[in-house]
Amino acid sequence: MTPGATDRKIDKLVDLFAKNATVVIPGPKIASEIGVTRSTVWDYIERLRELGVDIKGHPATGYQLRKLPDLLLPSLIRPELGDNVIGQRVVHYFRTGSTNDDAFKLAARGAAHGTVVVAEEQTAGRGRFGRRWISEKSVGIYSSTLLRPPLAPAAAPILTLAAGVAVHHTIASVTGLAPDIRWPNDTLLNGKKVSGILTEMQAELDRLHIVVLGIGINVNQLEMPPEIRALATSLRMETGVVHSRVQVLVTMLKELERAYKMLLAEGNAAIARAFTEASSFARGKKIRVVSNAGEFQATTAGLEPSGALRVKREDGPEELLVAGEIFEVK
């Protein structure tokens, strides 16, 4: 299924069933409400069933919802966000290439600050350095948040850290576990990656025009593909519990709003402090650094308000990392 009009109609259909829970809805009413012909209603019902929606057909009378699935539908998410600006508009795809790409396309058409794109599945999801983000259907959070921040381009790294703080608080809240954040963008559970952040932007020399925060969270995967099994995990794998992805996403968007407001009201230093409190990697951690300048071992020595990580090389002086990757040395 491709993004576009079909997704919108299926969203409308699920919304119609959700608003008429346990009620038998006649086929002609469904056709009228979602804007399709009566002869194609059956096709849309079958597509919903393929997505896990439990619908009972009643001969000659219509269709009845028996159970809503855990789909990231705007009609289920938006009412839970209250006055959140982030998530004021939620655009949902059942299948797309990349939610980050979709967010940039929406931005080019004038989409507002706080617009969120979510997908049940991505075919070209990506992380930092162009790495593939495995996005299996309806088991994870694959989201992109469009921001139009009143900030300079130099603030982009601190936005990544703010998103990391939001994800950390989200996972702690919904699982009761104690996640860790590995600078600059990975959230870990028991040393394995459970979430990643990809920050992309359009900017001029002195102004950020658009920032897209791509956030992926592994939620209900039962196991990881062999190539990342030693490195990645999911909330379900760590807790033994199937989690509501709607609840996880709603919590994350609320936490992201809180972190963004903190950044604007209190400045970079407040985010750096919050990140330091949540991360064992911020200070005193022996690490291996991989960057464009090469690879070396060091010990972390704290965060700068800019979001840069201070490290002391084993064989040399202290320096600032503004980009690259770090890995714990045990």
Order of alpha helices (4+ residues) and beta strands (2+ residues): alpha-beta-alpha-alpha-beta-beta-alpha-beta-alpha-beta-beta-alpha-beta-beta-beta-beta-alpha-alpha-alpha-beta-beta-beta-beta-beta
